[in-house]
Every structure is written in C-alpha cells, then in structure tokens.
Amino acid sequence: AGHFGSVATSTVLTRRAEHADRLNAEGLRVSGKSDIHSDIVASTGHADRLGDEKWRELLERHNEVVRRAIADHGGSEVKTTGDGFQVRFDSPTEAVRCALAARDAVRPLGLEIRAGAHTGEVELHERDLAGLAVHIAARLEGQAGAGEVVVSGTVKDLAIGSGLLFEDRGERELKGVPGTWHVYAAGT
C-alpha cells in the first residue's frame, strides 16, 4: 500500500506540475476576482499647470496614498497606468471600499480620482490581468465622474449586507462590451 500511495502521489504531483506549466504558458482563468481601474481626473491640466517636476512629485504622493489604501484593503496592484491603477481583489466589497478610501485620501492633495469596479472571471498572465471582465471594469471607470466609484450590478449584488450604498445609474452601453449593463455609483 505504501508503494502504491507514493506512485499515486507522484502521479498527482507530476500532473499538477504539468498543469501549472500549461497555465503559465496559456494564462489561468480565475473566477470571482474583483478588478478596479482608477485614474486622476484632469491629470493633463494638472501637469500643464504644475510643470513636469512638480507634477511628478504630486503623482508620487498620489501613488503612495493609493498604495496605502490598496494594502489596507487586501488588494494586489496589477499595474499603474500613468495616472491611475489597476488592482485585483478577492472581495468586491473590499475593492469598492479601497476605491472609496483612495478617493478620500487623494482629496487633500488637491486631486480627484474616478474608479470603476467589476467582478468576474479573469485571466492571470504572470502579474497582468486579461479578459472581458477587465474591460468592463475599465469601461465602468469611464462612466464615473470626478470623485465617483461606478460599479457593475454584479458587484452590487455580491456586496449585499456590506453596508455599502449604491445609487442606481440605469442601463448603459459600455464601449466594446456586448449588451447593456446596469451600473451603480457606490458610497458609504
């Protein structure tokens, strides 16, 4: 029995390693991940008004306070987008809470951000995310005004009981995404 157990364990481990190698090459699809996209409202105007050196300093302070919010809410920074972030979360509630905290944290810097959040199946490619769910989060960010966090109906439904508030923004078409999507502005 001991020999059979070690052969079976070895076979399972070999299959897992082969599966992991294939996934590393092809990308791993993971469901239930929440993705937020944020950016600084009117960043080009700020850069023009401040000049390159002062804008870079302000952008560094923005990045520091946003990264603090990400860490406080258990997010994983995927990448920066120049004047914004893409962040992955295991919890839609924490994704929204992070976006709201980041929004509040950058205001003393004289900045406003906007953010979009969606939860769905994504593809993990090393440190990057891909898939339609990522595009939906980015398009939702585009629906947000200054200081707003706009989320999909999926996020709203999954955050039931969280204490978050959601203002109905109706059905929207999201550029390049099939169908219409019910969107909400999130708050506390």
N, C-alpha and C positions, 0 to 999 in steps of 0.2 A: 504494500500500500504506500510505503514511503517513497519508493521509486516512481510509482505512477503519479503521486502528488507532485514530485519535483518536475516530472516531464510535463504535466498539465500546467504547472505554474510557469515553467519555461516557455511553453507554447503561448500562453496568455500574454506574458511579458513581451515576447517577440512580436505577437500580433499588435499589441499596444504601441510598441516602438515603430512598427511599420505604418500603423495608422497615424501616429504623430508625425512621422516623416512626410506622409502624403498630405496631411493637413497643413504642415508648414509650407509645403510647396504650393498647395491649392488654396489655402485660406480655410479657416474654421468658421462655420456658421453657428452663431450663438443666439439663442432667443432670450427675450426678457431683459435686454440691455437698454438702458435709457441713455440717450445722446443729447447733449445740449450744444448749441452753437451760440456764440455771443460776439458782438463787436461794438466798438465805440461809435456812438452817434456823432456825425460831423467831424470825423477824425482828420480829414483833409483840411478843413477850415482851421482846426486847432494847430495842425502842423504849419500851415501857412502863417498864422498869426504869431506863433511862438518861435518859429525858426527851427532848423533841424536839431541843434544841440539841446535846446530846452524841450522840444517835443520828445526826443529820445529819452530824456530824463523823466518826463511825465509818463511816458509809455512804460518805462521800467517800474515806476511806482504803481501804475495800474496793474502790471503783471504780478507784482508782489502781493497786492491785496487780493487779486482774483485767485492766485495760487493758494493763499491762506484759506479762502472760502472753499476751494476745491478740497484741500486737505481736511478741513473741519467737517466736511460732509461726505467724506469717503469716496471722492471721485478719483478717476485716473485721467490725467491730462493726456490727450491723444496728440495734439499739436497746437501751436499758435498759428494764427492766420494773419500776422502782421499787427492788426489792432484788435484781435479777438482770440477766442479759444474754441477748441472742440474738446469736449470732456465726456467720458463714459462713466456711467453709474450702474450699480446693481439695483438701485431703488429709484423709481420715478419720483417718489416724494422727496428724497434727498437731492435728486437732480434739480427739482424746482426750488427747494429751499436754498441750494447753493446759488442758483441764478439770482434769486431774490437777495441773498446776502451779498453777493458780488455787486449787484446793482447799488445797494445801500453803501457798500464800502468805497465805491469809486466816487460817489457824490461829493465828499469833502475835497476831492482832488479837482473839482470843477468839471467832472466828466459825467456823461450819461451813457449807459450801455443799453442794448436791447438783446433779447435772447429768445431762442426757440427750443422746444423740447419735444421729443417723441420717443416712444418705447416700441421696440420691435426686434426682429431678427436681423443681426448684422453679421458681416464677415470680418473676422480678425485677420489682418495680414501684418505679422510682426507687431508693430506698435500702431498701425493705422487701422481705421475702420472703413468699411465699404458696404454698399448695398442700398436698396431703396429707402430703408429706414433712416439712413444718414442724410439722404437728400431731403426727406420730409422734414427732419429737424432743421436743416439749413433753410428750407423754404418757409418754415414757420418763423424763423428769426426774421426773415424778410417781411413778414406780416406785422411785426412788432413795431410800435412807436418808441420814442425815447423813454427809457425807464420801464419798459414793459417786458414781461415774460409771457410769450404766447406758446400754448401747448396744444397738442392734439387731443381729441376725445379719448384716445387710448390712455394717455397719461392721466387725464381727469378721472376716468373710470377706475384706473388702478390705484389712484390716490384717495379713494373713498375712505373716510374715517381718519384722515391725516390731520384735519384741522385747516388745511389749505382752502382758500376760497377761489372759485372760478367764475368769471364773468363771461357769459355766452357772447361770442362774436359772430355766430352764424356759420353758414356753409361757405367755404372758399375753394377756389381752384388754386392749386399750387403748381407753379410753372414746371412742366416736365413730369409731373406726377399724375397718374391716371385718376379720374373721378374727381369728386368734390370731397372736402374734408371739413368736419365740424371742428372749429377752433375756439379756444378759450384764453382769456387773459388771466393769469394766475396771481394770487395775492395771499396775504395772511389776515 
